[in-house]
Structures are given as C-alpha cells and as structure tokens.
Amino acid sequence: MLVERKTQLMSIEEFNEVEVMDFTAVRLKHPLKPETGRPIDLGSLAFSKRQKTNEINSTSGNRATLVDLNSLRPERSFFISNFSGNLGKSATTQKTNLKEIMPICDWMDSNGYENYLEGKQQLHDAYLAYTTHLNNRLKSNDDAIKITSRVAKDKQWMCRKLIDIAFPGELDAIIGGIKTIKAAKTPKAIIKSSYVDHYWELNLELFNKFSAQFISNDDFPPHIKTPTINSYYMPCHSRQLPILIPDIQSINKYTANKAPITYFDYFNGKPVRATDDHTNREKDKINEFTQIFSEIKANKLSQDRINLAMRAKYAFIQCFRILTRINNAELIKLAYIEEYEKKRDVLAQGFYEVKFRANDRHVKFRIKTQGYLLFKKYLELRKLLLDGKECPYLFFSLGEKNIGTPQQLNRQHTDKHHSYLRKMGFLHEESKALKDQELRNLNTRFLRKLGFSAKEVADNNNHNVEVADEIYAATPAEEQVEELGNFFQAMREAAKKTTLMSKSNTKPTTAGSCDDKNEIPIAIIDDAPFEPDCKTPQGCLFCRYYVCHADEEDLKKLMSLKFVIELIREKAIDFEFADEMYSLIDIRIDFILEHIASRSASNAELVQKMKKDVLSDGDLTTFWEDRLDYYEEMGLVVS
C-alpha cells in the first residue's frame, strides 16, 4: 500500500553541506526553480515500490511521493547520499542528471531488479538487462517505444554514471564484457535539387514583392505569383488566411482551420465592394475593413508593412544562403561594410567573387552576377528598414515584434522563417528547413560535375579537399532513387540468366551453381555492391556466371543463404551496419526466386515448398548450419 511519509525539504547545496540523518526522507528543491518548482523526492528511491513518473518531480505536486514503507531497501542509502555530490555544478546539469538517472532507477524496480544496489554482481546483471532493453527499443518497429542510437547511447551512459555513484571506482569491473552502445554515424545530408529550386523561387518572390510594398504604395498589397501561387497577400489576424493557396491550404494542418478574409478580394488585391445584396451589418463590416485597408496602403511605415519588409529580409537571407553556401555561424556575424569589394570569378564567367567580413576576418564567396544585383537590392531595403539607426551587422533583427533596436540575428532565424512559410501555407507542413550541409553538398556535386577539381570546389566552399570530398559529396535524392531503380532493373535482368544452364554443365557452390569454365569471376553489373569472388557466397551471387537451377538442391542452398542473411539483419549486434550490408543480397535472392517461380506452375510450387522447408522450418544445408553456428560463436548474431 502506497502512503505518504514525512520528508525534509532542502536545496542541493544544503544537502551537500549538512549532516543528514535519514536519507530516505530527503526531498530536493528544484535546481532551476527553487522557489516555485515542485520538489524532487530523492529519498523515495530508497523504496522499491513507489509512485512512478516520467518527470523528476512527484506526481502529487508539492507533496512527497507515495511509497510502500515495507519495500525499503537499506542498501540504497549510500547511493542517495552520494547522488547529490555527483549532479554537477550548474543548475541545468543538475536537472538533466536527475531527469535522466531517476527513471533508470524506476526501470530497475519495475523489471525485477530491485536488488540492483545489493552488490556488484547484481548491478552488473541489471546493467546488462537495461542495455538489452535499450537495444530492443533501437530495433523496435513501434514508433511509440523506438529510440535512436544517439538516445540509446546517452541513456546507457547515464546508467554507467549511476553505477559510478553507487560503487565509486568499480565501474569497469561492473560493466566488463557488456558492449557499449555507439551512436550511428549521422547520414550525409540528402536533398532534392528540385526542392532547393522551389525554395529559391518562393523566397525570391517574397523578397521582391514584400520589399517593393515597403518602397511604393502602389505595390501594396503584394501580388505573389509562382508556379503554384497566384494571389494577393493581405496582413490579417492569426486566425485568417493572408493569401490563398487552395491546394496546400486544404490539407495543411496550420491553415485548414483558418478562414479567408471575408471582405478581401484575393484575386484583385482590393476590398470587396458593398452592394445591395449585402445586409446593413455586412456593409458596415465592409466599410470598416476598407478603412483599415486604406490606412495601411497609404502609410509605408505602418507596422503591418514594416513586418512584411522584415519578412522580405528573412526571405532574402535564404536566397543568400543558397547563393553563397555560407554556414549559419558565419552568416549571423557578417559585418556591414559601406563598399563591398568584388572581382570577376576565376572559376566561371557570370560570377563575382565578393569579400565580406565576419569576426574581423575576411571571407570570400562566389555569387552569380544576377545574385550580386539582388544583394545590392537587399542593401537598399536594409537602409530603409534601419531608417538611420546604426547596426554593425549585415543581417539584423528588430526583436520579436519588429519594434526594438537593431541587434544580431537570432541563430534560429532559418527555422523561424521556415515555420512561417509552413504556417502560411507556402510550403507543405512536413517540409524541412534547408541545412548548411545540404546546400554545400548540392553545390559540391554541381561544380564537380562541371569538371572543376576537388581543390577548386573546396576553395569555393571555404573548406579543404577532405571535407569537400568526404562530407559533402553525397548523392542527391533524385540520383539515389534513379540508381536504386537501375539496381532493381539490373537484378531483374541478371535473374533471367541464372536458370538457363544444364546442371551437367555447371559446378556446385555454397549458394547454388557456377558456369565459369575459366574461373575468372565477372560482375553482373557495373559498380556491383559486392566484388565477384569465387571464395565468398556474396561474391558468387553477384558474378555473371552464377547459376541457380530450378531444383531442390540449388534452391535449398540459395534459401539457406537467405535465411542466414535475414537472421543477421534481424539479430546482429551492429544491426544498422548489417542491414545496410546485407539488404542488397536479399534483393538479389528475391529476384532470382521470383524469376524461377514465374517460369512455370511447377517451379512456383517448388519455390513455395522450399520456402516453407528452409525459411519457415529452418531446414538449412549442412554448410549454412555450420556457418550459422560459427556466426553465433563469433558474436555476429545474438540469440
């Protein structure tokens, strides 16, 4: 039965300084909000049965966490006494450690490891179980419990911190033999060049039209026109639509519940005219809206038009990022210079090499001639927005409501601008903001395709050759889709050549049969994922001379290989590497089986029979049985 107990409330500093008589009664003041935040019931960890919560605070507000007094574990007193001294110095670090470690204690008590602090062996067992739990979450297909390798790595690290607190100096002995989870290498940024084209086109249009309305009353309201948009834009309340983009707004969660401005003609950019068909109340509303519209149109310095001009500035910043491939850290530090030095670019005609300054050092960027003219246009807008105010930065902010003094741009400016584009319906609600690496990646591939050397491209992007080649030269999404499609087609064609030979003209292999009289393996396609090699099953499979006869012997070999491959992909410790490595073998086998089955009804029946015998019942060839045992002994597959 869970009951309340008497506790003693103190700060982390007090806990570290005073002599505590009963550690089970300690509650800590919230490190970030000592006066208003809910206390953290550290002493409740001494009881294996207690209220559980995902938060570090008690679920009962300012009251103590309810516990079962009969579940007291005396051996936990040292852990609790040593806990606060290992929380870190800053309040933020203290909160993070509490938030991450206390749920681990909850997990131990909820999963049969209440004795995890009784001794080193018990804690070793609990740590192993917790690591297995994290690996299972990594592999899960359930989005509700699945975690990334980075999260799993961090959680396991926090568990090791718990161990070090409970048994100082004994960490290595306790965790010995248990594999440390490693974060998967971040995949290279991939982006469709067509998306960048659309992003450029949209932001360029917003920059041109939103800046024009700040210069001339004749250009208000701005008329936004792109291949997908043709509507006037009218500033309005947050629950209304400033612009009509029917195809997007009808399905966009941000705009679906917003209503068009009742008395604004989006196609002509004017208030609707009152007619005899309108009621007197409607006529009053139309007149009221017309008055507001006229006031805004007549005053270039109205807040609504300043807001649009600032939006033009943010749109230009996105164009500038695409033009220069500048990273965000440099962009927000770019200094304003009265005269920007430029010269013709050495890499290509139609480009300028322009000097900027960031943090008292010069940086150079290649900008297309038209892009440089656009930059000059931005400088005019900048001058109008500042209206005589001093600002050392090329790009600046006027605060959240655009009414403050000029200041350095917020680091999150791109995300905030992208959020605006989504919420207005300009972009799909699931679209992502462009990242620095994605833009550099795209530019690197573009220049390399034009024939420029790695050094020229690296110099252009302000990086060294290694960075340009190893980090940014990832294949764009369109090319990956095309290459994968080519691979599938190649596998289909190769599959047609695997069953045409007589058995007497081939020799057996571990994956089927071979038709190579000269024993010189040749790849079935250019850039095959595995080098053709008579000594390995995968090398055999991707060789031009590989043959799989439509009989039980060869099919059993091929399906045994498939069985082992699928097991490795499912149960390998480094499952992400295994999946990447072996998925293409699986595809190759599937196409071979598909082709064999398609040639006759009897073949189809035989394939189905062998699938049941091998893939379902696990009846493997002797070779693959022995190979599977070897993989398990070597630790490549965990049972």
Secondary structure by P-SEA (a helix, b strand, c coil): cbbbbbbbbbcaaaaacccccccccbbbcccccccccccccccccccccccccccccccccccccccccccccccaaaaaaaccccccccaaaaaaaaaccaaaaaaaaacccccccccaaaaaaaaaaaaaaaaaaaacccccccccaaaaaaaaaaaaaaaaaacccccccccccbbbbbccccccbbbbaaaaaaaaaaaaaaaaaaaaaacccccccccccccccbbbbbbbcccccccccccccccccccccccccccccccccccccccccccaaaaaaaaaaaaaaaaaaaccccaaaaaaaaaaaaaaaaaaaaaccccaaaaaabbbbcbbbbccccccccccbbbbbcccbbbbbbbcaaaaaaaaaaaaaaaaaacccccccccccccccccccccccccaaaaaaaaaaaaacccccccccccaaaaaaaaaaaaaaacccaaaaaaaacccccccccccccccaaaaaaaaaaaaaaaaaaaaaccccccccccccccbbbcccccbbbbcccccccccccccaaaaaacccccccccaaaaaaaaaaaaaaaaaaccccaaaaaaaacaaaaaaaaaaaaaaaaccaaaaaaaaaaaaaccccccccaaaaaaaaaaaaaccccc
